[in-house]
Amino acid sequence: MEFDGLLKALVLAVPGVRGAIFCDAEGESVCSVGASGRWSPESLDDFDLKVTGAQLATPLERVEQARSALGSLREMVVRGAGETLLVHALKDGYYLVLCVDPDALAARAAPAARRLASHLAADI
């Protein structure tokens, strides 16, 4: 499966998305897109994307371990002053992260992220 093509298409199609990263359960990058401003001046470089993805592995694992009556974590939004992260948990500990400009409407990116997460989940 060509994951980078799928991520690149999403980054290009959705206004305000600065980068996307697909990670395994340990936080290692499987694929990231948005590197070095190749697609937009607001995109993140590869190092920033990999660090962002890696930093989410432990919190996602902890939430999964502490599952409540709600069941497994499917998605979450992390908002900060400099970035909004749309995080989608996939099977076997894999996850997708979209980095969205804090001034952009993250709700526009959410449906596209859900579709991509569903597509990725079917291929892992």
N, C-alpha and C positions, 0 to 999 in steps of 0.2 A: 504494500500500500504506500502511496506517495503522500505522506502526511504533510510535508512542507508545502506542496501545492494547495492542499485544503486550507492550511493556516494562512498562506499568502492571499488566497482568494478572499478570506474573511477580513483580513487586515485591510485589503484594498477596497472592499465593498462597503464597510461600515464606517461612517464618519466618526472620528474621535478615537478609534482603536489605534493605539501606539505600538502594539506588539502582542504576540500570542506565543504561548509555550505549552507544550505537551510533555508531561513528566511521568516517570514511573513511580512506584511506591516509595522509593528511597529519595526522591527529589531530583534524580538525575534527568537531564534533558533528553528526551527522545527526539524532539524537533522544536526549533524556535524560529520565528519569523518576525522581522521588524528591525533586523540588524543594520547598524551603521547608516541609517537614513536612506537606504536604497529605495524605499517605496514612498516615504514621506519624510519631511524634515522633522516631524514630531516623533518619529519612531524611536524606539529604544535600541541601544546596541546589544549585541549578543550576550555580553557579560552581564549587563543589567537584567536581561530576561532570565538567564540561568540562575542568578542569585535570587531573583524574585520567586522563581519556581521552587528552588531548593528550600527557601525559608518557609514555604507552606506545607512541606511534607510532615513535619512534626505536629503542628496544630491539626491537620487533617487526620492524622493517625490517632491523636488523643480524642478527638470528637468521635471518631468511629468506635474507639474502645469504650467510650462512655455513652453509647447509644441509649436512647430513652424509648419511651413508647412511640415516639415519632418514627422510629426505624432508622435506616441508614441515611447518612448525609447525601444529598443530591447536588445542591448548589449553595453557594454563599456569596455575599458581596462584602468586600472590605473597602471602606472609604477612608482615604487619608487626604491631607492637604495637597499632596503632589500627585496622587494617583488614585484611581478606583480600580479594584481588581474584581473581576467576575470569575469565580472559581467553580468548576464543575467536576464533581467526583465521578469517576468511571469505575468499571469493574477491576478487580485484582489490584486495587490501590492506585491505579493510574488516575491522572487528573489533568484538566485543561485550565489554563489561566489566560484571561484576556486582560491586558493592561489598557485602561481607558483614560484619556485625558480628563482631569477632574472637572473641567468646564463643559465637557461634552455630556450629552444626555445618555447615561449608561443604559437606560431602558431601551434605547434603540438597538444596542448591541446584544441585549439579553436573548431575544429570539434567535438571532443568528448563532450565538454561542451555544444555545440549547440544541439547535439542529446539528452543528458541528460535533458537539459532545456525543450526541446520539449516533452519528455516523462513525466517529472514532471508536465508540464502545462496541459497535458491531464488527469492527475490524481488528480488535485486539483479543 
